[in-house]
Amino acid sequence: MQPGLTNQLNNAFTLFLSLLVEAIPFLLLGVLFSGLLLGFVDERKLVSRIPRNPLLGALMGSSIGFLFPVCECGNVPVARRLLMQGVPAPAAIGFLLAAPTINPVVIWATWTAFRDQPEIVVLRVVFSLSIATIIGWVFSAQKDLRPLLQPSVARAIPLPKPEFSDKELVQANTPLLLQSGTFMLGQPGGAVPIESLLKDDWKPLQTGKTEKTSKGSSMFHRVSKERLRLLLDTMVQELRELGGVLVIGSAIAAIIQVGAPRELILNLGQGPVSSILAMLLLAAVVSICSTVDAFFALSFASTFTSGSLLAFLVFGPMIDLKGIGLMLSIFKSRAVVYLIVLAAQLTFLMTLAVNLHLG
């Protein structure tokens, strides 16, 4: 084997390991949040707080990243869980695209890297929030998102019932398992929502009863164990599914990054248009974590335009090779293509306006 080829393979393997080491902790964090959403969040209350207006819902979903500080690896399992809990598509897609950037950790890291250029920090947040909101709003035109989702995700989405109250559903004899929520099977009378069990469980404690054998206390322990088991099962299942996709995506990113003619990409960084296209491509190929990508972009600050640096910082966390692989665990391929094209076009137009203004 030729020494040059051996060095390239060694570099590719090193990059592959570095991508995994960098991404796995955030994937674990996202899976943990996903499990917590399933086991401990009443999705009906969560859905009720999302505005029904598609544009406002997308904006709110894009802003939720402040509460879930995850990067472009950890946001996918959380977004998938939000969809499966019945959160409107504009809000879930807005979160999926904005969360890697619209969170305090990334904003702080960007400020640390570009302290001398505060406009980069502000525009990164504004552009990321705007693009995610617009794309979420565009997807609201698809009234039923199921045809764009993978079958396993589509089957888990609860049936929409915005016009009925819980009392009306009971009067209409709607089966409980067709309603949104987490249920326990095997109870007298059929399936029972966990939330109602927890509500009953606390009554003995609130009234001062301390009998160890009381029905409420026994049921509370059963529900607690059920929720813990549900949380662990969900985390293991999502780690198995998303971890395999992450390994494949990291391997592809490492191979392309080593084999691509990087000098050609750097030579394109002088023009207002070519520099943006080059950094869009570089952002997708490098697949660097959004918590550290600002420092990577800082190394190009002396040779690339401000608009192209923003293109890297905005587009990369939304769309890269690792992220595309993870998105395919939620969406079918055509939906992922829609996301890529829309994100690339909007990023290009906004950052081109920055280049033309500063030029």
C-alpha positions, 0 to 999 in steps of 0.5 A, spaced: 500 500 500 502 506 498 504 511 503 500 517 501 494 512 501 496 510 508 496 517 510 489 518 507 486 512 511 489 514 517 487 521 517 480 519 515 480 514 521 482 519 525 477 524 523 471 519 523 473 517 531 473 525 532 466 526 529 464 520 533 467 522 540 464 529 539 457 527 537 455 521 541 455 525 548 450 530 545 446 524 542 446 521 548 443 528 551 438 528 546 436 521 547 435 522 554 431 529 553 426 524 548 425 519 554 424 524 559 418 527 554 415 520 553 415 518 560 414 525 564 411 530 560 404 530 559 404 531 551 396 533 551 398 539 555 404 540 551 400 540 544 395 545 547 400 550 549 403 550 541 399 556 537 395 553 532 397 558 527 402 555 523 407 561 523 406 562 530 407 555 532 413 554 527 416 560 531 415 557 538 418 551 536 424 554 533 425 558 540 424 552 544 432 550 543 433 555 549 430 550 553 433 544 550 441 545 549 442 540 544 446 540 537 445 537 531 445 530 533 441 531 539 436 535 536 433 529 532 431 524 537 427 530 541 424 532 534 422 525 533 419 525 540 415 531 539 412 529 532 410 522 536 407 526 541 402 530 537 406 536 536 404 540 530 409 539 524 411 547 524 413 547 531 417 540 531 420 542 524 422 549 527 425 545 533 429 540 529 432 546 524 433 551 530 435 547 536 442 546 534 444 554 534 438 557 538 441 555 545 445 558 550 451 554 549 452 555 542 450 562 542 456 563 548 461 559 544 459 563 538 460 570 542 467 567 545 470 566 538 467 572 534 467 577 540 470 582 535 465 581 530 458 581 534 454 582 528 456 575 526 453 572 533 447 576 532 446 575 525 447 567 526 441 567 531 436 571 527 438 568 520 437 561 524 431 563 527 428 566 521 430 560 516 427 555 521 421 558 522 420 559 515 421 552 513 416 550 519 411 554 516 412 552 509 411 545 511 404 547 514 402 546 507 402 539 508 396 538 512 397 531 514 405 530 515 404 522 515 406 521 507 413 524 508 414 520 515 418 514 516 412 508 517 414 507 524 414 515 526 407 516 522 404 510 526 406 513 532 403 520 531 396 520 535 390 522 531 388 529 531 382 531 535 382 539 536 375 540 536 373 535 541 374 536 549 375 530 553 368 530 555 366 530 548 370 524 547 368 520 552 361 521 550 362 519 543 365 513 545 372 514 542 377 508 544 382 511 549 388 508 545 386 513 539 387 519 544 394 522 545 397 520 551 401 514 555 397 509 557 397 503 562 394 496 559 391 491 564 387 495 568 380 494 570 376 497 565 381 497 560 387 502 558 388 507 563 392 514 562 398 514 566 396 522 568 389 520 571 393 514 575 398 519 578 392 524 579 389 519 583 395 516 587 397 523 590 390 523 593 392 519 599 398 523 600 394 529 600 389 527 605 394 525 610 393 517 609 399 513 610 397 506 609 402 502 606 397 497 603 393 503 600 390 502 593 393 509 591 400 508 594 400 501 590 398 504 584 403 510 585 409 505 585 406 501 579 406 507 575 413 510 577 416 503 575 412 503 569 415 510 567 422 508 569 422 502 564 418 506 559 424 511 559 429 506 559 426 502 553 425 508 549 433 510 550 435 503 548 431 503 542 433 510 540 440 509 541 440 503 537 437 506 531 440 513 531 447 510 533 448 506 527 446 512 523 450 516 526 456 511 525 455 511 517 454 518 517 460 520 520 464 515 516 462 518 510 463 525 512 470 523 514 472 520 507 469 526 503 473 531 508 479 527 506 478 526 499 475 532 497 480 537 494 480 542 499 485 547 496 479 548 491 474 550 496 479 555 499 480 558 492 473 560 491 473 564 498 474 571 495 467 572 491 461 574 494 457 568 491 463 563 490 465 564 497 458 562 500 457 556 495 464 554 498 462 555 505 455 551 504 459 545 501 464 545 507 459 546 512 455 540 509 462 536 508 465 537 515 459 536 519 462 539 525 458 540 532 455 546 532 458 547 539 465 548 536 463 550 529 464 557 531 472 556 532 473 552 526 469 558 522 474 563 525 480 560 522 477 562 515 475 569 518 481 572 514 480 569 507 473 569 507 467 574 507 463 575 513 457 572 509 460 566 507 462 565 515 455 566 516 453 561 511 457 556 514 455 557 521 447 557 519 447 552 514 452 547 518 448 546 524 441 545 520 444 540 514 450 536 514 452 529 512 451 526 519 444 530 520 442 528 514 443 520 516 439 522 522 433 525 519 432 519 515 430 516 521 424 521 521 423 523 514 422 519 507 428 521 502 424 526 499 422 530 505 429 531 507 431 533 500 425 539 501 429 541 507 436 541 504 433 545 498 429 550 502 435 551 508 440 552 502 436 557 498 434 561 504 441 561 507 444 563 500 439 569 499 440 572 507 448 571 507 448 574 500 445 580 502 450 581 508 456 580 502 453 585 498 451 590 504 458 590 506 461 590 499 
